[in-house]
Amino acid sequence: MIFGYIHVSTRVQNTDQQLIALKEYGVSVENILTDKMSGKDFNRPAYRRMLKRLYNGDVLIIKSLDRLVINNKGIIKL
């Protein structure tokens, strides 16, 4: 399966550019998970759901790495 993850730090930020990019990579809308909250840690509802849905061999598409984690420590933890 191919999944997509969208993250913005506040509810007022727009997710359109990330959504367009994921669709261009062939991610179906029902497999795109979105969080609109701080990215200071991994305690985000859609992020947690995404981890439960991912299996070996699945593909995760994100527009850029900073949409998934906020800093190098986060990358190492991930």
mmJSON file of the N, C-alpha and C atoms, coordinates in Angstrom:
{"data_MODEL":{"atom_site":{
"group_PDB":["ATOM","ATOM","ATOM","ATOM","ATOM","ATOM","ATOM","ATOM","ATOM","ATOM","ATOM","ATOM","ATOM","ATOM","ATOM","ATOM","ATOM","ATOM","ATOM","ATOM","ATOM","ATOM","ATOM","ATOM","ATOM","ATOM","ATOM","ATOM","ATOM","ATOM","ATOM","ATOM","ATOM","ATOM","ATOM","ATOM","ATOM","ATOM","ATOM","ATOM","ATOM","ATOM","ATOM","ATOM","ATOM","ATOM","ATOM","ATOM","ATOM","ATOM","ATOM","ATOM","ATOM","ATOM","ATOM","ATOM","ATOM","ATOM","ATOM","ATOM","ATOM","ATOM","ATOM","ATOM","ATOM","ATOM","ATOM","ATOM","ATOM","ATOM","ATOM","ATOM","ATOM","ATOM","ATOM","ATOM","ATOM","ATOM","ATOM","ATOM","ATOM","ATOM","ATOM","ATOM","ATOM","ATOM","ATOM","ATOM","ATOM","ATOM","ATOM","ATOM","ATOM","ATOM","ATOM","ATOM","ATOM","ATOM","ATOM","ATOM","ATOM","ATOM","ATOM","ATOM","ATOM","ATOM","ATOM","ATOM","ATOM","ATOM","ATOM","ATOM","ATOM","ATOM","ATOM","ATOM","ATOM","ATOM","ATOM","ATOM","ATOM","ATOM","ATOM","ATOM","ATOM","ATOM","ATOM","ATOM","ATOM","ATOM","ATOM","ATOM","ATOM","ATOM","ATOM","ATOM","ATOM","ATOM","ATOM","ATOM","ATOM","ATOM","ATOM","ATOM","ATOM","ATOM","ATOM","ATOM","ATOM","ATOM","ATOM","ATOM","ATOM","ATOM","ATOM","ATOM","ATOM","ATOM","ATOM","ATOM","ATOM","ATOM","ATOM","ATOM","ATOM","ATOM","ATOM","ATOM","ATOM","ATOM","ATOM","ATOM","ATOM","ATOM","ATOM","ATOM","ATOM","ATOM","ATOM","ATOM","ATOM","ATOM","ATOM","ATOM","ATOM","ATOM","ATOM","ATOM","ATOM","ATOM","ATOM","ATOM","ATOM","ATOM","ATOM","ATOM","ATOM","ATOM","ATOM","ATOM","ATOM","ATOM","ATOM","ATOM","ATOM","ATOM","ATOM","ATOM","ATOM","ATOM","ATOM","ATOM","ATOM","ATOM","ATOM","ATOM","ATOM","ATOM","ATOM","ATOM","ATOM","ATOM","ATOM","ATOM","ATOM","ATOM","ATOM","ATOM","ATOM","ATOM","ATOM","ATOM","ATOM","ATOM"],
"id":[1,2,3,4,5,6,7,8,9,10,11,12,13,14,15,16,17,18,19,20,21,22,23,24,25,26,27,28,29,30,31,32,33,34,35,36,37,38,39,40,41,42,43,44,45,46,47,48,49,50,51,52,53,54,55,56,57,58,59,60,61,62,63,64,65,66,67,68,69,70,71,72,73,74,75,76,77,78,79,80,81,82,83,84,85,86,87,88,89,90,91,92,93,94,95,96,97,98,99,100,101,102,103,104,105,106,107,108,109,110,111,112,113,114,115,116,117,118,119,120,121,122,123,124,125,126,127,128,129,130,131,132,133,134,135,136,137,138,139,140,141,142,143,144,145,146,147,148,149,150,151,152,153,154,155,156,157,158,159,160,161,162,163,164,165,166,167,168,169,170,171,172,173,174,175,176,177,178,179,180,181,182,183,184,185,186,187,188,189,190,191,192,193,194,195,196,197,198,199,200,201,202,203,204,205,206,207,208,209,210,211,212,213,214,215,216,217,218,219,220,221,222,223,224,225,226,227,228,229,230,231,232,233,234],
"type_symbol":["N","C","C","N","C","C","N","C","C","N","C","C","N","C","C","N","C","C","N","C","C","N","C","C","N","C","C","N","C","C","N","C","C","N","C","C","N","C","C","N","C","C","N","C","C","N","C","C","N","C","C","N","C","C","N","C","C","N","C","C","N","C","C","N","C","C","N","C","C","N","C","C","N","C","C","N","C","C","N","C","C","N","C","C","N","C","C","N","C","C","N","C","C","N","C","C","N","C","C","N","C","C","N","C","C","N","C","C","N","C","C","N","C","C","N","C","C","N","C","C","N","C","C","N","C","C","N","C","C","N","C","C","N","C","C","N","C","C","N","C","C","N","C","C","N","C","C","N","C","C","N","C","C","N","C","C","N","C","C","N","C","C","N","C","C","N","C","C","N","C","C","N","C","C","N","C","C","N","C","C","N","C","C","N","C","C","N","C","C","N","C","C","N","C","C","N","C","C","N","C","C","N","C","C","N","C","C","N","C","C","N","C","C","N","C","C","N","C","C","N","C","C","N","C","C","N","C","C","N","C","C","N","C","C"],
"label_atom_id":["N","CA","C","N","CA","C","N","CA","C","N","CA","C","N","CA","C","N","CA","C","N","CA","C","N","CA","C","N","CA","C","N","CA","C","N","CA","C","N","CA","C","N","CA","C","N","CA","C","N","CA","C","N","CA","C","N","CA","C","N","CA","C","N","CA","C","N","CA","C","N","CA","C","N","CA","C","N","CA","C","N","CA","C","N","CA","C","N","CA","C","N","CA","C","N","CA","C","N","CA","C","N","CA","C","N","CA","C","N","CA","C","N","CA","C","N","CA","C","N","CA","C","N","CA","C","N","CA","C","N","CA","C","N","CA","C","N","CA","C","N","CA","C","N","CA","C","N","CA","C","N","CA","C","N","CA","C","N","CA","C","N","CA","C","N","CA","C","N","CA","C","N","CA","C","N","CA","C","N","CA","C","N","CA","C","N","CA","C","N","CA","C","N","CA","C","N","CA","C","N","CA","C","N","CA","C","N","CA","C","N","CA","C","N","CA","C","N","CA","C","N","CA","C","N","CA","C","N","CA","C","N","CA","C","N","CA","C","N","CA","C","N","CA","C","N","CA","C","N","CA","C","N","CA","C","N","CA","C","N","CA","C","N","CA","C","N","CA","C","N","CA","C"],
"label_alt_id":[null,null,null,null,null,null,null,null,null,null,null,null,null,null,null,null,null,null,null,null,null,null,null,null,null,null,null,null,null,null,null,null,null,null,null,null,null,null,null,null,null,null,null,null,null,null,null,null,null,null,null,null,null,null,null,null,null,null,null,null,null,null,null,null,null,null,null,null,null,null,null,null,null,null,null,null,null,null,null,null,null,null,null,null,null,null,null,null,null,null,null,null,null,null,null,null,null,null,null,null,null,null,null,null,null,null,null,null,null,null,null,null,null,null,null,null,null,null,null,null,null,null,null,null,null,null,null,null,null,null,null,null,null,null,null,null,null,null,null,null,null,null,null,null,null,null,null,null,null,null,null,null,null,null,null,null,null,null,null,null,null,null,null,null,null,null,null,null,null,null,null,null,null,null,null,null,null,null,null,null,null,null,null,null,null,null,null,null,null,null,null,null,null,null,null,null,null,null,null,null,null,null,null,null,null,null,null,null,null,null,null,null,null,null,null,null,null,null,null,null,null,null,null,null,null,null,null,null,null,null,null,null,null,null],
"label_comp_id":["MET","MET","MET","ILE","ILE","ILE","PHE","PHE","PHE","GLY","GLY","GLY","TYR","TYR","TYR","ILE","ILE","ILE","HIS","HIS","HIS","VAL","VAL","VAL","SER","SER","SER","THR","THR","THR","ARG","ARG","ARG","VAL","VAL","VAL","GLN","GLN","GLN","ASN","ASN","ASN","THR","THR","THR","ASP","ASP","ASP","GLN","GLN","GLN","GLN","GLN","GLN","LEU","LEU","LEU","ILE","ILE","ILE","ALA","ALA","ALA","LEU","LEU","LEU","LYS","LYS","LYS","GLU","GLU","GLU","TYR","TYR","TYR","GLY","GLY","GLY","VAL","VAL","VAL","SER","SER","SER","VAL","VAL","VAL","GLU","GLU","GLU","ASN","ASN","ASN","ILE","ILE","ILE","LEU","LEU","LEU","THR","THR","THR","ASP","ASP","ASP","LYS","LYS","LYS","MET","MET","MET","SER","SER","SER","GLY","GLY","GLY","LYS","LYS","LYS","ASP","ASP","ASP","PHE","PHE","PHE","ASN","ASN","ASN","ARG","ARG","ARG","PRO","PRO","PRO","ALA","ALA","ALA","TYR","TYR","TYR","ARG","ARG","ARG","ARG","ARG","ARG","MET","MET","MET","LEU","LEU","LEU","LYS","LYS","LYS","ARG","ARG","ARG","LEU","LEU","LEU","TYR","TYR","TYR","ASN","ASN","ASN","GLY","GLY","GLY","ASP","ASP","ASP","VAL","VAL","VAL","LEU","LEU","LEU","ILE","ILE","ILE","ILE","ILE","ILE","LYS","LYS","LYS","SER","SER","SER","LEU","LEU","LEU","ASP","ASP","ASP","ARG","ARG","ARG","LEU","LEU","LEU","VAL","VAL","VAL","ILE","ILE","ILE","ASN","ASN","ASN","ASN","ASN","ASN","LYS","LYS","LYS","GLY","GLY","GLY","ILE","ILE","ILE","ILE","ILE","ILE","LYS","LYS","LYS","LEU","LEU","LEU"],
"label_asym_id":["A","A","A","A","A","A","A","A","A","A","A","A","A","A","A","A","A","A","A","A","A","A","A","A","A","A","A","A","A","A","A","A","A","A","A","A","A","A","A","A","A","A","A","A","A","A","A","A","A","A","A","A","A","A","A","A","A","A","A","A","A","A","A","A","A","A","A","A","A","A","A","A","A","A","A","A","A","A","A","A","A","A","A","A","A","A","A","A","A","A","A","A","A","A","A","A","A","A","A","A","A","A","A","A","A","A","A","A","A","A","A","A","A","A","A","A","A","A","A","A","A","A","A","A","A","A","A","A","A","A","A","A","A","A","A","A","A","A","A","A","A","A","A","A","A","A","A","A","A","A","A","A","A","A","A","A","A","A","A","A","A","A","A","A","A","A","A","A","A","A","A","A","A","A","A","A","A","A","A","A","A","A","A","A","A","A","A","A","A","A","A","A","A","A","A","A","A","A","A","A","A","A","A","A","A","A","A","A","A","A","A","A","A","A","A","A","A","A","A","A","A","A","A","A","A","A","A","A","A","A","A","A","A","A"],
"label_entity_id":["1","1","1","1","1","1","1","1","1","1","1","1","1","1","1","1","1","1","1","1","1","1","1","1","1","1","1","1","1","1","1","1","1","1","1","1","1","1","1","1","1","1","1","1","1","1","1","1","1","1","1","1","1","1","1","1","1","1","1","1","1","1","1","1","1","1","1","1","1","1","1","1","1","1","1","1","1","1","1","1","1","1","1","1","1","1","1","1","1","1","1","1","1","1","1","1","1","1","1","1","1","1","1","1","1","1","1","1","1","1","1","1","1","1","1","1","1","1","1","1","1","1","1","1","1","1","1","1","1","1","1","1","1","1","1","1","1","1","1","1","1","1","1","1","1","1","1","1","1","1","1","1","1","1","1","1","1","1","1","1","1","1","1","1","1","1","1","1","1","1","1","1","1","1","1","1","1","1","1","1","1","1","1","1","1","1","1","1","1","1","1","1","1","1","1","1","1","1","1","1","1","1","1","1","1","1","1","1","1","1","1","1","1","1","1","1","1","1","1","1","1","1","1","1","1","1","1","1","1","1","1","1","1","1"],
"label_seq_id":[1,1,1,2,2,2,3,3,3,4,4,4,5,5,5,6,6,6,7,7,7,8,8,8,9,9,9,10,10,10,11,11,11,12,12,12,13,13,13,14,14,14,15,15,15,16,16,16,17,17,17,18,18,18,19,19,19,20,20,20,21,21,21,22,22,22,23,23,23,24,24,24,25,25,25,26,26,26,27,27,27,28,28,28,29,29,29,30,30,30,31,31,31,32,32,32,33,33,33,34,34,34,35,35,35,36,36,36,37,37,37,38,38,38,39,39,39,40,40,40,41,41,41,42,42,42,43,43,43,44,44,44,45,45,45,46,46,46,47,47,47,48,48,48,49,49,49,50,50,50,51,51,51,52,52,52,53,53,53,54,54,54,55,55,55,56,56,56,57,57,57,58,58,58,59,59,59,60,60,60,61,61,61,62,62,62,63,63,63,64,64,64,65,65,65,66,66,66,67,67,67,68,68,68,69,69,69,70,70,70,71,71,71,72,72,72,73,73,73,74,74,74,75,75,75,76,76,76,77,77,77,78,78,78],
"pdbx_PDB_ins_code":[null,null,null,null,null,null,null,null,null,null,null,null,null,null,null,null,null,null,null,null,null,null,null,null,null,null,null,null,null,null,null,null,null,null,null,null,null,null,null,null,null,null,null,null,null,null,null,null,null,null,null,null,null,null,null,null,null,null,null,null,null,null,null,null,null,null,null,null,null,null,null,null,null,null,null,null,null,null,null,null,null,null,null,null,null,null,null,null,null,null,null,null,null,null,null,null,null,null,null,null,null,null,null,null,null,null,null,null,null,null,null,null,null,null,null,null,null,null,null,null,null,null,null,null,null,null,null,null,null,null,null,null,null,null,null,null,null,null,null,null,null,null,null,null,null,null,null,null,null,null,null,null,null,null,null,null,null,null,null,null,null,null,null,null,null,null,null,null,null,null,null,null,null,null,null,null,null,null,null,null,null,null,null,null,null,null,null,null,null,null,null,null,null,null,null,null,null,null,null,null,null,null,null,null,null,null,null,null,null,null,null,null,null,null,null,null,null,null,null,null,null,null,null,null,null,null,null,null,null,null,null,null,null,null],
"Cartn_x":[0.847,0.0,0.891,0.328,1.013,0.222,0.903,0.293,0.946,0.223,0.753,0.504,1.406,1.243,1.436,0.465,0.497,0.57,1.454,1.534,1.74,0.917,1.115,1.052,1.703,1.845,0.629,-0.225,-1.411,-2.631,-3.796,-5.049,-5.294,-4.693,-4.941,-4.008,-2.963,-2.072,-2.756,-2.384,-3.005,-2.256,-3.003,-2.418,-2.459,-2.975,-3.202,-1.955,-0.823,0.388,0.848,0.773,1.172,0.209,-1.088,-2.094,-1.892,-1.649,-1.409,-0.182,0.887,2.113,1.866,1.127,0.861,0.011,-0.982,-1.823,-1.005,-0.043,0.817,1.671,1.958,2.715,1.813,0.526,-0.395,-0.986,-0.89,-1.473,-2.975,-3.788,-5.236,-5.643,-6.671,-7.106,-7.4,-7.966,-8.297,-7.061,-5.895,-4.658,-3.768,-4.349,-3.609,-4.081,-3.133,-3.437,-2.881,-3.621,-3.259,-3.307,-2.266,-2.244,-2.095,-2.861,-2.756,-2.482,-1.239,-0.832,0.684,1.208,2.645,3.359,4.533,5.343,6.493,6.392,7.496,7.787,6.803,7.021,6.177,6.161,5.42,4.039,3.586,2.272,1.188,1.024,0.035,-0.901,-2.226,-3.2,-3.055,-2.969,-2.879,-1.538,-0.49,0.828,0.765,0.148,0.014,-0.821,-1.93,-2.758,-1.956,-1.161,-0.355,0.607,1.276,2.216,1.53,0.303,-0.441,-0.853,-1.001,-1.448,-0.296,0.91,2.056,2.577,2.811,3.385,4.626,5.434,6.625,6.25,6.939,6.668,5.79,5.091,4.293,5.227,4.68,5.442,4.773,5.58,5.079,5.643,4.751,5.143,4.869,5.876,5.716,6.344,5.834,6.342,7.792,8.12,9.503,9.691,10.926,11.223,10.787,10.839,10.439,8.94,8.149,6.726,6.521,7.519,7.436,8.082,9.284,10.008,10.548,10.766,11.124,12.638,13.42,14.861,15.62,16.935,17.764,17.541,17.29,17.007,15.76,14.772,13.55,13.779,14.675,14.999,15.653,16.585,17.27,16.273,15.359,14.365,13.446,13.078,12.188,12.853],
"Cartn_y":[-1.187,0.0,1.248,2.306,3.602,4.543,5.12,6.054,7.418,8.448,9.793,10.404,11.267,11.96,13.449,14.221,15.685,16.22,17.204,17.834,19.332,20.093,21.531,21.808,22.877,23.13,23.769,24.405,25.039,24.744,24.89,24.626,25.615,26.79,27.799,27.653,26.842,26.645,25.778,26.009,25.331,24.043,22.99,21.697,21.431,22.366,22.135,21.714,22.387,22.054,20.628,20.229,18.87,17.848,18.152,17.251,17.072,18.155,18.095,17.229,17.425,16.651,15.158,14.809,13.395,12.764,13.5,12.986,12.78,13.674,13.537,12.272,11.821,10.58,9.354,9.556,8.433,7.954,8.759,8.374,8.656,7.647,7.857,8.618,9.421,10.298,9.515,8.314,7.536,7.022,7.118,6.694,7.864,9.057,10.241,10.614,10.705,11.08,12.472,13.291,14.689,15.07,15.751,16.352,17.854,18.591,20.046,20.429,20.268,20.568,20.634,21.031,21.165,19.866,20.02,18.856,18.645,19.207,19.129,17.712,16.842,15.437,14.56,13.284,12.349,12.02,12.762,12.518,13.236,12.77,13.329,12.206,12.43,11.363,10.679,11.445,10.833,10.123,10.685,10.045,8.679,8.604,7.328,6.319,6.774,5.887,5.373,6.271,5.89,4.76,4.877,3.845,2.494,2.496,1.249,0.627,1.447,0.956,0.516,0.979,0.653,-0.752,-1.49,-2.833,-2.916,-3.919,-4.149,-4.185,-3.378,-3.316,-2.146,-1.523,-0.337,0.834,1.843,3.038,4.24,5.107,6.342,7.514,8.368,9.558,10.784,11.643,12.945,13.987,15.222,16.257,16.601,16.684,16.928,16.374,16.049,15.403,16.243,17.561,18.405,18.341,17.736,17.531,16.347,15.494,14.316,14.575,15.133,15.435,16.849,17.433,18.844,19.09,18.093,18.303,16.981,17.07,15.868,14.843,15.285,14.344,13.541,14.187,13.501,12.459,12.77,11.816,10.574,10.79,9.665,8.82,9.465,8.748,7.933,8.512,7.833,6.595],
"Cartn_z":[0.0,0.0,0.0,-0.53,-0.532,0.367,1.342,2.274,2.138,2.53,2.564,3.923,4.337,5.617,5.395,5.898,5.817,7.234,7.436,8.755,8.605,9.315,9.484,10.979,11.414,12.844,13.5,12.712,13.295,12.428,13.018,12.302,11.162,11.228,10.191,8.985,9.105,7.969,6.919,5.676,4.55,4.201,3.948,3.593,2.082,1.302,-0.13,-0.897,-0.69,-1.449,-1.159,0.104,0.457,-0.154,-0.109,-0.675,-2.178,-2.884,-4.326,-4.619,-3.857,-4.077,-3.852,-2.814,-2.539,-3.637,-4.109,-5.196,-6.463,-6.73,-7.903,-7.832,-6.636,-6.446,-6.413,-6.636,-6.726,-5.418,-4.38,-3.097,-3.15,-2.856,-2.859,-1.597,-1.723,-0.638,0.643,0.515,1.713,2.446,1.82,2.463,2.877,2.925,3.361,4.766,5.674,7.049,7.309,8.063,8.269,9.74,10.191,11.525,11.372,12.16,12.213,13.663,14.054,15.426,15.485,16.607,16.791,16.437,15.883,15.537,16.501,17.697,18.658,19.122,19.006,19.356,18.441,18.706,17.85,18.388,19.366,19.957,19.145,17.903,16.986,16.556,16.618,16.355,14.992,13.923,12.584,12.413,12.984,12.92,13.597,14.761,15.493,14.69,14.087,13.246,12.056,11.478,10.329,10.703,11.834,12.253,12.429,12.908,13.096,11.766,10.727,9.419,8.519,8.788,7.943,8.232,7.169,7.273,6.401,6.629,5.833,4.348,3.556,2.125,1.717,2.677,2.368,2.071,1.413,1.067,1.726,2.331,2.935,2.145,1.654,0.897,1.764,1.892,2.551,1.633,1.694,0.786,1.11,2.381,2.791,4.201,4.516,5.793,6.99,6.866,7.997,8.285,7.415,7.689,8.632,8.709,9.562,10.914,10.905,12.142,12.075,13.236,13.284,13.317,13.771,13.894,13.758,13.811,13.649,14.739,15.962,17.054,16.742,16.142,15.763,14.691,13.76,12.696,13.295,14.216,14.857,15.647,16.366,17.149,16.24,15.118,14.172,13.607],
"occupancy":[1.0,1.0,1.0,1.0,1.0,1.0,1.0,1.0,1.0,1.0,1.0,1.0,1.0,1.0,1.0,1.0,1.0,1.0,1.0,1.0,1.0,1.0,1.0,1.0,1.0,1.0,1.0,1.0,1.0,1.0,1.0,1.0,1.0,1.0,1.0,1.0,1.0,1.0,1.0,1.0,1.0,1.0,1.0,1.0,1.0,1.0,1.0,1.0,1.0,1.0,1.0,1.0,1.0,1.0,1.0,1.0,1.0,1.0,1.0,1.0,1.0,1.0,1.0,1.0,1.0,1.0,1.0,1.0,1.0,1.0,1.0,1.0,1.0,1.0,1.0,1.0,1.0,1.0,1.0,1.0,1.0,1.0,1.0,1.0,1.0,1.0,1.0,1.0,1.0,1.0,1.0,1.0,1.0,1.0,1.0,1.0,1.0,1.0,1.0,1.0,1.0,1.0,1.0,1.0,1.0,1.0,1.0,1.0,1.0,1.0,1.0,1.0,1.0,1.0,1.0,1.0,1.0,1.0,1.0,1.0,1.0,1.0,1.0,1.0,1.0,1.0,1.0,1.0,1.0,1.0,1.0,1.0,1.0,1.0,1.0,1.0,1.0,1.0,1.0,1.0,1.0,1.0,1.0,1.0,1.0,1.0,1.0,1.0,1.0,1.0,1.0,1.0,1.0,1.0,1.0,1.0,1.0,1.0,1.0,1.0,1.0,1.0,1.0,1.0,1.0,1.0,1.0,1.0,1.0,1.0,1.0,1.0,1.0,1.0,1.0,1.0,1.0,1.0,1.0,1.0,1.0,1.0,1.0,1.0,1.0,1.0,1.0,1.0,1.0,1.0,1.0,1.0,1.0,1.0,1.0,1.0,1.0,1.0,1.0,1.0,1.0,1.0,1.0,1.0,1.0,1.0,1.0,1.0,1.0,1.0,1.0,1.0,1.0,1.0,1.0,1.0,1.0,1.0,1.0,1.0,1.0,1.0,1.0,1.0,1.0,1.0,1.0,1.0,1.0,1.0,1.0,1.0,1.0,1.0],
"B_iso_or_equiv":[0.0,0.0,0.0,0.0,0.0,0.0,0.0,0.0,0.0,0.0,0.0,0.0,0.0,0.0,0.0,0.0,0.0,0.0,0.0,0.0,0.0,0.0,0.0,0.0,0.0,0.0,0.0,0.0,0.0,0.0,0.0,0.0,0.0,0.0,0.0,0.0,0.0,0.0,0.0,0.0,0.0,0.0,0.0,0.0,0.0,0.0,0.0,0.0,0.0,0.0,0.0,0.0,0.0,0.0,0.0,0.0,0.0,0.0,0.0,0.0,0.0,0.0,0.0,0.0,0.0,0.0,0.0,0.0,0.0,0.0,0.0,0.0,0.0,0.0,0.0,0.0,0.0,0.0,0.0,0.0,0.0,0.0,0.0,0.0,0.0,0.0,0.0,0.0,0.0,0.0,0.0,0.0,0.0,0.0,0.0,0.0,0.0,0.0,0.0,0.0,0.0,0.0,0.0,0.0,0.0,0.0,0.0,0.0,0.0,0.0,0.0,0.0,0.0,0.0,0.0,0.0,0.0,0.0,0.0,0.0,0.0,0.0,0.0,0.0,0.0,0.0,0.0,0.0,0.0,0.0,0.0,0.0,0.0,0.0,0.0,0.0,0.0,0.0,0.0,0.0,0.0,0.0,0.0,0.0,0.0,0.0,0.0,0.0,0.0,0.0,0.0,0.0,0.0,0.0,0.0,0.0,0.0,0.0,0.0,0.0,0.0,0.0,0.0,0.0,0.0,0.0,0.0,0.0,0.0,0.0,0.0,0.0,0.0,0.0,0.0,0.0,0.0,0.0,0.0,0.0,0.0,0.0,0.0,0.0,0.0,0.0,0.0,0.0,0.0,0.0,0.0,0.0,0.0,0.0,0.0,0.0,0.0,0.0,0.0,0.0,0.0,0.0,0.0,0.0,0.0,0.0,0.0,0.0,0.0,0.0,0.0,0.0,0.0,0.0,0.0,0.0,0.0,0.0,0.0,0.0,0.0,0.0,0.0,0.0,0.0,0.0,0.0,0.0,0.0,0.0,0.0,0.0,0.0,0.0],
"pdbx_formal_charge":[null,null,null,null,null,null,null,null,null,null,null,null,null,null,null,null,null,null,null,null,null,null,null,null,null,null,null,null,null,null,null,null,null,null,null,null,null,null,null,null,null,null,null,null,null,null,null,null,null,null,null,null,null,null,null,null,null,null,null,null,null,null,null,null,null,null,null,null,null,null,null,null,null,null,null,null,null,null,null,null,null,null,null,null,null,null,null,null,null,null,null,null,null,null,null,null,null,null,null,null,null,null,null,null,null,null,null,null,null,null,null,null,null,null,null,null,null,null,null,null,null,null,null,null,null,null,null,null,null,null,null,null,null,null,null,null,null,null,null,null,null,null,null,null,null,null,null,null,null,null,null,null,null,null,null,null,null,null,null,null,null,null,null,null,null,null,null,null,null,null,null,null,null,null,null,null,null,null,null,null,null,null,null,null,null,null,null,null,null,null,null,null,null,null,null,null,null,null,null,null,null,null,null,null,null,null,null,null,null,null,null,null,null,null,null,null,null,null,null,null,null,null,null,null,null,null,null,null,null,null,null,null,null,null],
"auth_seq_id":[1,1,1,2,2,2,3,3,3,4,4,4,5,5,5,6,6,6,7,7,7,8,8,8,9,9,9,10,10,10,11,11,11,12,12,12,13,13,13,14,14,14,15,15,15,16,16,16,17,17,17,18,18,18,19,19,19,20,20,20,21,21,21,22,22,22,23,23,23,24,24,24,25,25,25,26,26,26,27,27,27,28,28,28,29,29,29,30,30,30,31,31,31,32,32,32,33,33,33,34,34,34,35,35,35,36,36,36,37,37,37,38,38,38,39,39,39,40,40,40,41,41,41,42,42,42,43,43,43,44,44,44,45,45,45,46,46,46,47,47,47,48,48,48,49,49,49,50,50,50,51,51,51,52,52,52,53,53,53,54,54,54,55,55,55,56,56,56,57,57,57,58,58,58,59,59,59,60,60,60,61,61,61,62,62,62,63,63,63,64,64,64,65,65,65,66,66,66,67,67,67,68,68,68,69,69,69,70,70,70,71,71,71,72,72,72,73,73,73,74,74,74,75,75,75,76,76,76,77,77,77,78,78,78],
"auth_comp_id":["MET","MET","MET","ILE","ILE","ILE","PHE","PHE","PHE","GLY","GLY","GLY","TYR","TYR","TYR","ILE","ILE","ILE","HIS","HIS","HIS","VAL","VAL","VAL","SER","SER","SER","THR","THR","THR","ARG","ARG","ARG","VAL","VAL","VAL","GLN","GLN","GLN","ASN","ASN","ASN","THR","THR","THR","ASP","ASP","ASP","GLN","GLN","GLN","GLN","GLN","GLN","LEU","LEU","LEU","ILE","ILE","ILE","ALA","ALA","ALA","LEU","LEU","LEU","LYS","LYS","LYS","GLU","GLU","GLU","TYR","TYR","TYR","GLY","GLY","GLY","VAL","VAL","VAL","SER","SER","SER","VAL","VAL","VAL","GLU","GLU","GLU","ASN","ASN","ASN","ILE","ILE","ILE","LEU","LEU","LEU","THR","THR","THR","ASP","ASP","ASP","LYS","LYS","LYS","MET","MET","MET","SER","SER","SER","GLY","GLY","GLY","LYS","LYS","LYS","ASP","ASP","ASP","PHE","PHE","PHE","ASN","ASN","ASN","ARG","ARG","ARG","PRO","PRO","PRO","ALA","ALA","ALA","TYR","TYR","TYR","ARG","ARG","ARG","ARG","ARG","ARG","MET","MET","MET","LEU","LEU","LEU","LYS","LYS","LYS","ARG","ARG","ARG","LEU","LEU","LEU","TYR","TYR","TYR","ASN","ASN","ASN","GLY","GLY","GLY","ASP","ASP","ASP","VAL","VAL","VAL","LEU","LEU","LEU","ILE","ILE","ILE","ILE","ILE","ILE","LYS","LYS","LYS","SER","SER","SER","LEU","LEU","LEU","ASP","ASP","ASP","ARG","ARG","ARG","LEU","LEU","LEU","VAL","VAL","VAL","ILE","ILE","ILE","ASN","ASN","ASN","ASN","ASN","ASN","LYS","LYS","LYS","GLY","GLY","GLY","ILE","ILE","ILE","ILE","ILE","ILE","LYS","LYS","LYS","LEU","LEU","LEU"],
"auth_asym_id":["A","A","A","A","A","A","A","A","A","A","A","A","A","A","A","A","A","A","A","A","A","A","A","A","A","A","A","A","A","A","A","A","A","A","A","A","A","A","A","A","A","A","A","A","A","A","A","A","A","A","A","A","A","A","A","A","A","A","A","A","A","A","A","A","A","A","A","A","A","A","A","A","A","A","A","A","A","A","A","A","A","A","A","A","A","A","A","A","A","A","A","A","A","A","A","A","A","A","A","A","A","A","A","A","A","A","A","A","A","A","A","A","A","A","A","A","A","A","A","A","A","A","A","A","A","A","A","A","A","A","A","A","A","A","A","A","A","A","A","A","A","A","A","A","A","A","A","A","A","A","A","A","A","A","A","A","A","A","A","A","A","A","A","A","A","A","A","A","A","A","A","A","A","A","A","A","A","A","A","A","A","A","A","A","A","A","A","A","A","A","A","A","A","A","A","A","A","A","A","A","A","A","A","A","A","A","A","A","A","A","A","A","A","A","A","A","A","A","A","A","A","A","A","A","A","A","A","A","A","A","A","A","A","A"],
"auth_atom_id":["N","CA","C","N","CA","C","N","CA","C","N","CA","C","N","CA","C","N","CA","C","N","CA","C","N","CA","C","N","CA","C","N","CA","C","N","CA","C","N","CA","C","N","CA","C","N","CA","C","N","CA","C","N","CA","C","N","CA","C","N","CA","C","N","CA","C","N","CA","C","N","CA","C","N","CA","C","N","CA","C","N","CA","C","N","CA","C","N","CA","C","N","CA","C","N","CA","C","N","CA","C","N","CA","C","N","CA","C","N","CA","C","N","CA","C","N","CA","C","N","CA","C","N","CA","C","N","CA","C","N","CA","C","N","CA","C","N","CA","C","N","CA","C","N","CA","C","N","CA","C","N","CA","C","N","CA","C","N","CA","C","N","CA","C","N","CA","C","N","CA","C","N","CA","C","N","CA","C","N","CA","C","N","CA","C","N","CA","C","N","CA","C","N","CA","C","N","CA","C","N","CA","C","N","CA","C","N","CA","C","N","CA","C","N","CA","C","N","CA","C","N","CA","C","N","CA","C","N","CA","C","N","CA","C","N","CA","C","N","CA","C","N","CA","C","N","CA","C","N","CA","C","N","CA","C","N","CA","C","N","CA","C","N","CA","C","N","CA","C","N","CA","C"],
"pdbx_PDB_model_num":[1,1,1,1,1,1,1,1,1,1,1,1,1,1,1,1,1,1,1,1,1,1,1,1,1,1,1,1,1,1,1,1,1,1,1,1,1,1,1,1,1,1,1,1,1,1,1,1,1,1,1,1,1,1,1,1,1,1,1,1,1,1,1,1,1,1,1,1,1,1,1,1,1,1,1,1,1,1,1,1,1,1,1,1,1,1,1,1,1,1,1,1,1,1,1,1,1,1,1,1,1,1,1,1,1,1,1,1,1,1,1,1,1,1,1,1,1,1,1,1,1,1,1,1,1,1,1,1,1,1,1,1,1,1,1,1,1,1,1,1,1,1,1,1,1,1,1,1,1,1,1,1,1,1,1,1,1,1,1,1,1,1,1,1,1,1,1,1,1,1,1,1,1,1,1,1,1,1,1,1,1,1,1,1,1,1,1,1,1,1,1,1,1,1,1,1,1,1,1,1,1,1,1,1,1,1,1,1,1,1,1,1,1,1,1,1,1,1,1,1,1,1,1,1,1,1,1,1,1,1,1,1,1,1]
}}}
